[in-house]
Amino acid sequence: MPSIEHFLSGFRRFQQYYYLDNDSLFTDLKRGQHPSTLLVGCCDSRVDPLMLTGCEPGELFIVRNVANLVPPCQEDSHYHGVSAALEYAVISLQVERIIVLGHASCGGIRALMEGITDHQEDGGFLAKWLSIADPAREFVLAHHANDNVATQLAVAERVSILVSLDNLMSFPWVRNRVETGKLQLLGWYFDIQEGALYGFDAHSKRFTPLVCPLGAV
């Protein structure tokens, strides 16, 4: 387990690289942020968006939550952290694209497929949150009921990305910018088992390789 000193040493390296050796970057960032991309990712500790994409500070506006979900637009008085971040990124920052980044071996999707949302009254915050992805579970049970658990999970992980992409279009200011060509929506899937990145192709309705595993032809 990392000690607090491990984190402090990491911050000192951050100071050295960004404030001394690369001070021009933070000279600009001190004035404000202008990311072109909002990335919705999972809070899984193994899936770091900046590490996976090789981005510098200021390049990605990142929202992370359990199972990288986007809820549908809801007009009520409840707290809506993801929706608020989405609103800020699209309306204030005017990002050019939104990437929903899912991944293999997702604990949230496993809990979904194991039925946590069947008992929301007992499941706490997690069950309620994961109910956003219930359509993915229903799809798997309807079309992959005879497949093994690993296949079902992999399908659910991918379909849940599509659920979030659909939910993005329920926000009027997202839909308007998409329809006017000012905003692009992308669904990506990181296969942590093989070290590859897949993207959803709207024409073929499939996830196709964006970056193949090392050594793959």
C-alpha positions, 0 to 999 in steps of 0.5 A: 500500500502506498504511503503518504510520502509516496504521494508527496514525492509524486507531487514533488516530481510534478513540481519539477516537471511542470513548474521548472522544466515545463513551466510554459504549460502551466503559465497558460493553464494559470489563465484558464482551461480550454480542453477540447474533449470531455471524457467520461470514464470509470473510477476504477483505479486501473483505468487512468484516462490521462495515462491511457491517452498520453494527455497533458493537464488541460487537454481533457475535462474528465468525469469519473464515476462507477461504470462510466455512466451518463444518466438521462436528462432529468429536470428535478431538484436532486443533485446531478454531478455528472449532468452538471459537469456535462453542462459546464463542459458543453455550454461553458467550455464548448468542448468539441467531442465527448468520449465515453470510455468503458473498460473490461473487468468493470466491477460496476458492470459485474454488480449490475449483471449479478442483479444488484439493481433488482433490490434497489431498496437494499443496494444503497447508492450503488444499486440506484446508480447502476440502474442507469445501465439496466438496458444493457443487462436486459439486452444481454439476458435477451440475446446472450442468455446462453453465453458464458459469464465472461462473454455476458460481462464483455457484452454488457460493458460495451452495451452500457457505453451505448446506453450512455451515448443514447442518454447524452442525446437526451440533453437538449444542448448536447443534441443541438450541438451534435445535430449542428456538427459542433459536437462529436460523441464517441464510445471507446472500450479499453480491453485491459486483458489484451491492452487494446482500444476499441471504438464504436462504429455507428455504420457497422454497429460494432466495436472495432479496433482503434489500437490493436494489441501489441504484436497483433497483425 
